[in-house]
Amino acid sequence: MPEGDTLVRTADGLRPHLLGRVVTAASARNGAQVDRLVGARVESVEAAGKNLLIRCSNGLEVRTHLRMNGTWHRYRHGERWRRPAARAVLVIEVPEAVAVCFDAPVVEVLETRAERLHPALAGLGPDLLRDEFDEAEALRRLRDPLRAVTTIAEAVLDQRALAGIGNVYRCEVLFIERVDPFATAASLDDAALLRLVATARRLLRANADRRHGSERITTDGAREAGGAPLWVYGRAGRPCRRCRTPIRSMSLGNDLPRTLWWCPTCQRPSGSGTDEDQ
């Protein structure tokens, strides 16, 4: 699933071609009334967590969520698309460009003023990619009683606590900070939680700012990782890059189970070993 950094890069890529332009045509495969945008001027193209929002001058906006397979492309008029037209779920045309969203399961039109009431947008936690990120609010949300007995691995993936982090960064950040993924959020002190937040924010922002085509940044300390792109994600059964213990994996979560990867030695429960053992 694309994470917040990917959405920021997507918004950055679409913005120069859509911003300030008048929508001349719009269509959606799922029946969303995107034709209501025709004639309006695009006023902003922004990422909000894992959502992409295209706001228009008539008070309406289109929201997409890419989930696992969705992606946005931008074409010139008449240019051949790189994916079949049958996979296009949303097409927005302006005088000099065509923006096409493929395979996204969520496309909807809403009033911009209704964002604060929208079930998917109103409850978003502090966005790790925003300049005005509220660290204190992020800590408060991680400490919310509703998450007191939730594993930290599930808590950091909850978009109502932290917006923008996905499974890749969840696994990598917990490993980098040597945090037991099965520890409850309540069992970790403020310093540990803030380190997780800071590392997630630093890596996501670094990836959002990377030059087009450059290698994705997921590891912290390339020299220690031997230049490899990943510490634990997708590496079940392979040796840990720190201690050589085989990486483990399992499905975790009730509402939307996701595969967790971790090192049982580097991320052992607190009190079960010493630093010398690691």
C-alpha positions as CSV (number, residue, x, y, z in Angstrom):
1,M,0.0,0.0,0.0
2,P,1.5,3.4,-0.9
3,E,2.5,5.3,2.2
4,G,2.3,9.0,3.0
5,D,5.6,9.8,1.3
6,T,4.4,8.3,-2.0
7,L,1.2,10.4,-1.8
8,V,3.3,13.6,-1.2
9,R,5.4,12.8,-4.3
10,T,2.2,12.0,-6.3
11,A,0.7,15.3,-5.3
12,D,4.0,17.1,-6.1
13,G,4.0,15.5,-9.5
14,L,0.4,16.4,-10.4
15,R,0.3,19.9,-9.0
16,P,2.3,21.7,-11.7
17,H,0.0,20.3,-14.4
18,L,-3.4,20.8,-12.6
19,L,-3.0,23.8,-10.3
20,G,-4.8,26.8,-11.6
21,R,-6.2,25.0,-14.6
22,V,-9.9,24.7,-15.4
23,V,-11.3,21.1,-15.5
24,T,-12.6,20.5,-19.0
25,A,-13.7,16.9,-18.6
26,A,-13.9,14.4,-15.8
27,S,-15.2,10.8,-15.4
28,A,-15.2,8.1,-12.8
29,R,-15.8,4.4,-13.3
30,N,-17.5,3.9,-9.9
31,G,-20.3,6.5,-10.6
32,A,-18.8,9.3,-8.5
33,Q,-20.2,12.6,-9.8
34,V,-16.8,14.0,-10.8
35,D,-18.5,15.8,-13.8
36,R,-19.5,18.4,-11.2
37,L,-15.9,19.5,-11.3
38,V,-16.1,20.5,-14.9
39,G,-15.7,24.3,-15.4
40,A,-14.1,24.7,-12.0
41,R,-10.5,25.7,-11.4
42,V,-8.1,23.4,-9.5
43,E,-7.1,25.3,-6.4
44,S,-5.0,22.7,-4.6
45,V,-3.6,19.2,-5.0
46,E,-2.6,17.8,-1.6
47,A,-1.8,14.6,0.3
48,A,-3.6,14.0,3.6
49,G,-2.1,10.9,5.1
50,K,-2.7,8.3,2.5
51,N,-5.4,10.3,0.7
52,L,-5.0,12.5,-2.3
53,L,-7.3,15.6,-2.4
54,I,-7.9,17.7,-5.5
55,R,-9.8,20.8,-4.4
56,C,-11.6,23.0,-6.9
57,S,-12.9,26.6,-6.9
58,N,-16.6,25.6,-6.8
59,G,-16.2,24.2,-3.3
60,L,-15.9,20.6,-4.3
61,E,-13.0,18.2,-4.2
62,V,-12.2,14.7,-5.3
63,R,-10.7,12.2,-2.9
64,T,-8.8,9.1,-3.8
65,H,-7.3,6.4,-1.7
66,L,-4.9,4.1,-3.5
67,R,-5.0,1.1,-1.1
68,M,-2.7,-1.7,-2.4
69,N,-2.7,-1.2,-6.1
70,G,-3.8,2.3,-7.0
71,T,-1.6,4.8,-8.8
72,W,-1.8,8.2,-10.5
73,H,-0.4,9.0,-14.0
74,R,-0.2,12.2,-15.9
75,Y,-0.3,12.3,-19.7
76,R,-0.4,14.8,-22.5
77,H,-3.5,14.9,-24.6
78,G,-3.3,12.1,-27.2
79,E,-0.4,10.4,-25.4
80,R,-0.7,6.6,-25.1
81,W,-1.5,5.4,-21.6
82,R,0.9,3.0,-19.9
83,R,-2.0,1.0,-18.5
84,P,-5.2,-0.3,-20.1
85,A,-8.1,2.2,-20.1
86,A,-10.3,-0.4,-18.4
87,R,-8.2,0.0,-15.3
88,A,-8.7,3.8,-15.1
89,V,-11.1,4.6,-12.3
90,L,-10.8,8.4,-12.5
91,V,-9.9,10.7,-15.4
92,I,-9.5,14.5,-15.0
93,E,-8.7,16.6,-18.0
94,V,-7.4,20.2,-18.1
95,P,-6.3,22.1,-21.2
96,E,-2.7,20.8,-21.3
97,A,-2.8,17.5,-19.4
98,V,-4.8,14.4,-18.5
99,A,-4.5,13.0,-14.9
100,V,-5.5,9.3,-14.7
101,C,-6.0,7.3,-11.5
102,F,-5.7,3.5,-12.1
103,D,-6.9,0.7,-9.9
104,A,-7.8,2.8,-6.8
105,P,-10.7,1.4,-4.9
106,V,-11.8,4.8,-3.4
107,V,-12.9,7.7,-5.6
108,E,-15.4,10.2,-4.2
109,V,-16.6,13.8,-4.6
110,L,-17.3,15.8,-1.5
111,E,-17.7,19.4,-0.4
112,T,-14.4,20.8,0.9
113,R,-16.2,22.3,3.9
114,A,-17.3,18.8,4.8
115,E,-13.8,17.5,5.4
116,R,-14.0,18.1,9.1
117,L,-17.0,15.8,9.2
118,H,-15.7,13.1,6.8
119,P,-15.3,9.7,8.5
120,A,-11.9,9.0,6.8
121,L,-10.5,12.6,7.0
122,A,-11.8,14.1,10.2
123,G,-10.2,11.5,12.4
124,L,-6.7,11.5,10.9
125,G,-3.9,11.9,13.4
126,P,-1.1,14.4,12.9
127,D,0.4,14.0,9.5
128,L,4.1,12.9,9.7
129,L,4.8,14.6,6.4
130,R,3.5,18.1,7.3
131,D,5.8,20.9,8.2
132,E,3.4,21.8,11.1
133,F,3.5,18.3,12.6
134,D,2.2,18.3,16.2
135,E,4.5,16.0,18.2
136,A,2.5,16.5,21.4
137,E,-0.8,15.6,19.7
138,A,0.9,12.5,18.2
139,L,2.0,11.4,21.7
140,R,-1.4,12.1,23.1
141,R,-3.1,9.9,20.5
142,L,-0.7,7.0,21.0
143,R,-1.5,7.3,24.7
144,D,-5.2,7.3,24.1
145,P,-6.9,4.8,26.4
146,L,-8.4,3.1,23.3
147,R,-4.9,2.1,22.4
148,A,-3.6,1.3,25.9
149,V,-3.6,-2.5,25.3
150,T,-2.9,-2.3,21.6
151,T,0.5,-3.5,20.4
152,I,2.8,-0.7,19.4
153,A,3.0,-2.4,16.0
154,E,-0.7,-1.9,15.5
155,A,-0.8,1.6,17.1
156,V,1.7,3.2,14.8
157,L,-0.2,1.8,11.8
158,D,-3.5,3.4,13.0
159,Q,-4.0,6.4,10.9
160,R,-6.1,8.0,13.7
161,A,-2.9,8.1,15.7
162,L,-0.3,8.9,13.1
163,A,-1.2,9.7,9.5
164,G,1.0,8.6,6.7
165,I,2.9,5.6,8.0
166,G,2.4,2.3,6.4
167,N,3.6,-1.3,6.8
168,V,7.1,-0.9,5.3
169,Y,7.9,2.0,7.6
170,R,6.1,0.4,10.6
171,C,8.4,-2.6,10.4
172,E,11.6,-0.7,9.6
173,V,11.1,2.0,12.3
174,L,10.4,-0.5,15.1
175,F,13.5,-2.4,14.1
176,I,15.7,0.8,13.9
177,E,14.6,1.8,17.4
178,R,14.9,-1.8,18.7
179,V,11.3,-1.8,20.0
180,D,9.5,-5.0,20.7
181,P,6.6,-4.9,18.2
182,F,4.3,-6.8,20.7
183,A,4.8,-4.3,23.6
184,T,1.7,-2.3,24.3
185,A,1.7,1.4,23.6
186,A,1.0,2.0,27.3
187,S,4.1,0.0,28.3
188,L,6.5,2.3,26.4
189,D,7.7,5.5,28.0
190,D,7.3,8.9,26.3
191,A,10.9,9.0,25.2
192,A,10.5,5.6,23.3
193,L,7.3,6.7,21.6
194,L,8.8,10.1,20.6
195,R,11.8,8.3,19.1
196,L,9.6,6.1,17.0
197,V,7.6,9.2,15.9
198,A,10.8,11.1,15.1
199,T,12.4,8.3,13.1
200,A,9.2,7.6,11.1
201,R,8.9,11.3,10.3
202,R,12.5,11.6,9.3
203,L,12.5,8.7,6.9
204,L,9.1,9.5,5.4
205,R,10.2,13.1,4.8
206,A,13.5,12.0,3.3
207,N,11.7,9.7,0.9
208,A,9.2,12.4,0.0
209,D,12.0,14.7,-0.9
210,R,14.2,12.3,-2.8
211,R,14.9,12.9,-6.4
212,H,12.7,11.1,-9.0
213,G,14.0,7.7,-9.7
214,S,16.4,7.5,-6.8
215,E,16.4,4.5,-4.4
216,R,13.7,4.5,-1.8
217,I,14.9,5.4,1.6
218,T,13.8,3.0,4.3
219,T,16.9,2.2,6.3
220,D,18.5,4.5,8.8
221,G,22.3,4.4,8.6
222,A,23.2,3.0,5.2
223,R,26.7,2.0,6.3
224,E,25.4,-0.1,9.1
225,A,22.9,-1.8,6.8
226,G,25.6,-2.4,4.2
227,G,23.7,-0.2,1.7
228,A,20.7,-2.5,1.7
229,P,17.3,-0.9,1.2
230,L,15.5,-2.8,4.0
231,W,16.3,-4.1,7.4
232,V,13.5,-6.5,8.1
233,Y,10.5,-5.9,5.8
234,G,9.9,-8.9,3.5
235,R,13.0,-10.7,4.8
236,A,11.4,-13.6,6.8
237,G,13.9,-16.4,7.4
238,R,16.8,-14.4,6.2
239,P,19.6,-13.3,8.7
240,C,19.2,-10.0,10.5
241,R,21.6,-7.5,9.1
242,R,22.7,-6.6,12.7
243,C,22.8,-9.9,14.6
244,R,22.3,-12.7,12.0
245,T,19.2,-14.1,13.8
246,P,16.6,-15.2,11.3
247,I,13.9,-12.5,10.7
248,R,10.4,-13.6,11.7
249,S,7.0,-12.7,10.3
250,M,3.4,-13.1,11.2
251,S,0.0,-11.6,10.4
252,L,-1.1,-9.0,13.0
253,G,-4.3,-7.0,13.5
254,N,-8.0,-7.7,13.6
255,D,-9.7,-5.1,11.3
256,L,-7.1,-5.2,8.6
257,P,-4.4,-7.8,9.3
258,R,-1.0,-6.9,7.9
259,T,2.2,-8.9,7.9
260,L,4.7,-7.9,10.5
261,W,8.5,-8.6,10.1
262,W,10.8,-8.3,13.1
263,C,14.1,-9.6,14.6
264,P,13.4,-11.6,17.8
265,T,16.9,-10.7,19.1
266,C,17.3,-7.0,18.3
267,Q,13.7,-6.4,19.2
268,R,13.4,-8.7,22.2
269,P,11.0,-7.8,25.0
270,S,12.3,-5.4,27.6
271,G,14.0,-7.2,30.4
272,S,14.6,-10.5,28.5
273,G,18.2,-9.8,27.7
274,T,21.1,-7.4,28.0
275,D,22.6,-5.1,25.5
276,E,25.7,-7.3,25.5
277,D,23.5,-10.2,24.2
278,Q,22.5,-8.0,21.2
